[in-house]
Amino acid sequence: MNLAKVVSNEHIEYFKRISVILDETNLKIIDAVKRLGPRNMSKIARYIGEDPKKVSYRFNVIKAKTGLIIRALPSYSSMGLTNTMMFLPLDHKRVDPIKRILEAMRIPKKIYRVFGNMSGIIGQLIIPNEAMFFLEETMRKFLTKEEFETMRILYITDFIFTSPDLSKLSLTYRVWDYMPSELKRDFLEGKRIHINEDLKKSYLDKTDVYILSRLVEDATVPLMKIAEELGTNPVKIKYHFDNHLIKQGLIRDYSIYFPRYSPELSGWFFFEFTFDREDYMERFLYALSKSIYVHAFAKELGKLRVIALLEMFWGDLSDVLQVLSELCVSGYMTDYKFSYIDLKSISVTNISPEMFDEKLGWNVPRDFGISLKEHQKATVKS
């Protein structure tokens, strides 16, 4: 495979920019912002033991020189939404028309072109709970019979985004002090991570959705600016932020895209792991949380299956697969699958106020807003 076709110049340039500004203090700031959020520099300064003015200055420099973006992560399950993973094997000629269909859906989503154990499309779709039953009905309209029968839909928890142990990064050589064998070592340590599936639904209104939609794009946008956009009192926006988004947990975490390796030397993968014992799965979740390869992971609702997003140095891939095979042979893991992500074709639609109605709640049509024209395009090419 020609890697130049699946690695964008944007990713390469971002890696170069962020590599230039890396030092011990900046790494601490980036890590603290991920853990605490970007709104209180004094709190971040206390956390890392530095002067607040110095931290604020450095943070602004990091943003200006790298284009670093901090995004709020919504608690979809607390908002009456279900995180859904769609695995759709497709013939190469069918990828583009089906991808355009999925992109037309009026829901938050990420659409990935993938190769590997499965070649086709993986979609992360955020669907209102009451619309879950219409998804297969909608997909059946534009997929061939064979495509529909091979499609898999998993309902999962919200993804947990990990914070890599930045102390393992050598600033001198720009390499990580981490070996693939540590994934097995951390598993055998026996510690567990339990993911709660039963989250309480929180109160939500259109103002909350608007604030959240802005913070998902950039979590550092001033609340004053959001108030101006809505033409309302800043005090009202601060109240919604503090009492709805934070206290009710509608913002569950923050994400910062911190590349582990040069995009020219690494690949992004979706992994799927299955288990026959809950304790083994929870021990593996702990191992994933410690791995510098892992950006995020989630589990299938009611099942012993884990989905993970990994960024890996190509030279480590075979060793990681060997470790996973050893876990399978030892009976700790039932099976694993993985697909390689085309970074140039990722399509993202974030949450938006137009998707929410004060009276009706999530305003998603039964056909997810896919037009007849889009249906016809997919059918003609089938």
N, C-alpha and C positions, 0 to 999 in steps of 0.2 A: 504493500500500500504506500502511495506517495503521501508522506506526512504533510507536505506543503499544502495539500488540498484540504486537510482537516484541522490545521492550526492557523488561526488568523493572525495577521500582523498586529492587530489590537492586543492580543494576548502576549505576543512577544515583546512589544514596546512597553506594556504595563510591567512585565517582569523586569525589564531593564531599568525602568524608572524606580521601582521599589527597591531593587538591589542596591542602588546608589545611596539611598538614605538610611540603610540599615546600620544601626549601632545598638549597643546594649540598652541605652535609655529609650530609644525609639521602639525597640522590640517590646519593652515593658509597657510603654504607652499603648501600643497597638493591642497587646494582650488585655490590658485593663479596660480599654474602651469596649472590646468584645464582651467582657464579663460584666461591666457596670453600665454600659451605655455611654453615649457621647455628650450628655447634657450638663454634667457637673464636673468641670475640670479640677475643682478643689478636692472633690471626693477621690478622683483618679490620682491626684498628686499625693494625697494621704496614703492611698493604697500602695503606691510604688515608692513612697518616701522621698519625693522630690518637691521642689518649690513650685507652687501653682502657676506663677507667671511663666516659668521655664517650660512647664508641661503644656500650657496653653499655646505658647509660641511654637514649640516643636510640633504640636499637633497640627497647627495651621500650616506649617511648612510641609509636613508630610502630605497633607491634603493637596496643597498647591502644586507640589513637585511630582506627585504620583497619580493624582486623580483618584486617590483612595475613597471609596464610597462605603459608608456604614448604612446598613439597611435594617429596619425593624422587622422582626419575624412575628407575624400574627399567630395567635392561637386559634386556628381554624375550627378545631373541635369545640371550642368554647363559644363559637359564633354561629353554630347551627350548620357548619360546613363539614364535608368529609373529604379527606385527602385520598385520592384515588390514583392508582398506578395502572396504566394500560400498556400491555405488552402486545405488539401487533406485528408479527412477521409478515413481510411483504416482498413481492417481486420488485426488483430495482425500478422498473418502469412505473410502478404504482405508488412509489414513495411520495413523489412531489404532489400529485393530485390529492392523495389522502392527507398529507401534511397540511395542504391548504384548507381542507375541510375542517380539520381539528383546530387550525389557527382561527377559523371563523367563529368558533364557539364563544359565546358571550359569558365566559367564566374565567376566573384566574387560572393560569396554566403555564406549564413549560413543556415544549415539544422537542424531543431529541431524535436525531438521525443516528442509528447505531449499527454496528457491525459485530460479528463474533458468533457466540452460541446462537444468537438470534440477530438476523439482519432485517432491518425495517425501522419501526418507530416505537419509541417509548414515550408515553405521555403522562405527565403528572397533572391531573385535573382536580380542581377544587370545586366540589359539587354540593349544592344545597341538599340537606338530608332528604327533603321531600322529593327531590328530582333524581335521586339515585336509580329509581326503578325505570326511568326513561332512557338511561344511557344505552343499554343494549338495544332497545327499540330504535333509537336514533342511528346507532352504528349499523344495524342490519340493513338500513335503507340504501347505503352506498358502498358497503363491502360485498365482495363476492361471497358465495356460500363457503368456499374453502377458507377465505380470509376470516370470515366470522367465526368459523369453527376452531381456528387456531388462535384467535384472540384470547388473551387472558386479562381479567380485571381483578385487581387486588385492592381492598379497602384497608388503609394503613393509618397508623398514628401520625401526628405531625412529626416532621423530621427534626431530629436533635442535631444541631450543628456543633461540632467539636472545636475545642481550642487546642492547637498543637502545643506541645511542650517546647517553647522557643529556646529553652536552655540547651536543647539538643542540636541547635543550629550553630555551626562554626562560622563566625563572621569573617574569619581569615580566609577560609577556603570555600565558603558558601556551600557547604555540604552538611547533611544531617548525620548525627551520631545515632543512627537507628538501623537495625538489621531486621530483615524479614522474620528471622527466627524469634524475635521478641513478641510477635503476634501470638505464637504458641506459648511462649513463656508466660505472658500476661494471662492467657486463658488458663493455664495450669495453676496459676496463683490462687484461683478459686474465688476471687471477689466477683460480685455480681452487680448488674444494673437492672432494676425493674422499671418497666415503662407502664405507667398508669393509663389504662384505656377508658376509664369512666370519669371524664371531666365534666364538671357542671357547666351548663349553658349560662352565659352571662348576658346581662342587659346590653342592648346595642341600639343606637339610633344613627340617623344619617350624618350627623356631625361627627360622631365617632368614626364612621366609615371614611369620611372625607379626610380627617386627620390621619387615620391609619394609612390611607392610600398615598398621602404625601410622605409619610415616614418610611413606608416600604420602599419608596424611590430613593429617599435620602433622609436618614434619621437625624441629621444635624440641621435640617431646615428650621429656622426660628418659628416658634409658636406665634409670634407677632405677625410674621408674614402670612401664616395660615389664616389668622384672624382677618387680615386685610383682604385676602382672597375671598373669604366668605362674607366680608362686610359686616363683621360682628365684633363684639367686645373681646379684647384679648383675655380678660378675666374668665369669660365663658370657655374659651379654648383651653386655658390652663386648668380649669375645673374638670373638663372632659378628659384631658390628658391624665391628670393625677388620679381622679376618682373612677374613671371607666377603663381607660387603656392600661394604667399601671396597677391600681388596686385590684381590679377584676381579672388581671392577667391576660387581657386581650393582646398585649405585647408580651410575649413569653421570653424573648431573647433578642440578640442582635447578631448580625452576620457581617463579617469583613472578608472580602475575597483576598486571602493571603496565599499567593502561589507557593507551593512547596519546591517546585523545580522549574527550570527553563522549559517552556512549552515545546521547544524543539527536541527536548530529550526525554519527554514524559508523555503519558497518556492519561485520559480521564475515562473511568469505567463505572458502569452500574454492575454491582454484584448482588446476587440473590442467594441467601444461605437458608437451608432448611434443617430442622432438628426434630428429634423424637422425644426430647426431654426438656422441660422448661428450665431446669437449672443449668444445663449445658448452653442453652440459648442465652441466658442472662450472663453467664460467665464470658461468652463470646462478645456480648454487647460491651462488657467491661474492657475486653481486649481491644475492641474497635475504638473505644473512647481514648485509649492510650496510644493508638497508632498515629504516626505523623502522616500516613497515607490518607486517612479518612477525613472527609469534609463533613459528612452528615450520614445519619442512619435513622431508620424507623422500623417498626414491626407490623406485620399484617394483623389486623384486628381478629382476635379469637384463634389465631394460628401460631404455630412455632416456626415462623418464617421471618427473616430479616432482609431488608433492602438497604444497601449502602452505596454511597457515592465516593469513589476513591480517585485520588490523583497519584500516579506512581511513576517512578523512574523506570524507563524501559528495561534497564539492566537488572532490576529487582523483580520483574514480573514472574519469571520462571520460578524463582525461589519462593515467592508468595504462593504460587499455585502448588508448589511442592508441600509447603506447610499446610495448606488447606486439604490437600490429598491425604496427608498424614493424619489430620484430625478426622477425616472420613474413615480411613482404615482403622483407626483406634476406636471408632464407634461414637465419637463425640459429636460428629456432624453427619447428617444424612446425605446431603448433596450440596453442590454449589454450581452456579452458572454466572457467566459474566459477558458483558457486551461493551465494545469500545465506542466512545461518544465522539461524533463529529462536531468539534467545537465551532465550526463556521456556520452550522445550520441550526443552532439552538434558537428557539422562538419563545419569547416570554411575554405574558400578559398578566399584569399585576391587578390586584383588587382595585375597583373604582366605585365612586359614589353612584354612578348610573346603574350599577348592579343591585342597588338596595332601594327599597321603597318603605317609607315610614309605616304604612298600613299593611302592606303585603309581605314585608320582609325581603328576602332575596328574590329579585325580580328576574328570574331566568325562565325563558320560554321552554315549553315541553320539548321542542326540537333544538334547544340550546342556541337558537338564533341563526342556524345554518340556512342559508337561502336556497331556494329551489334551483337557482343558477349554479351554485356550488355543487349541489347534488348531481345535476346533469353533467357537469364537467367530470366528476369522478366516475359516473356511469358510462360516459362515452369512452373513457380511457380504460375501462375494465376489460 
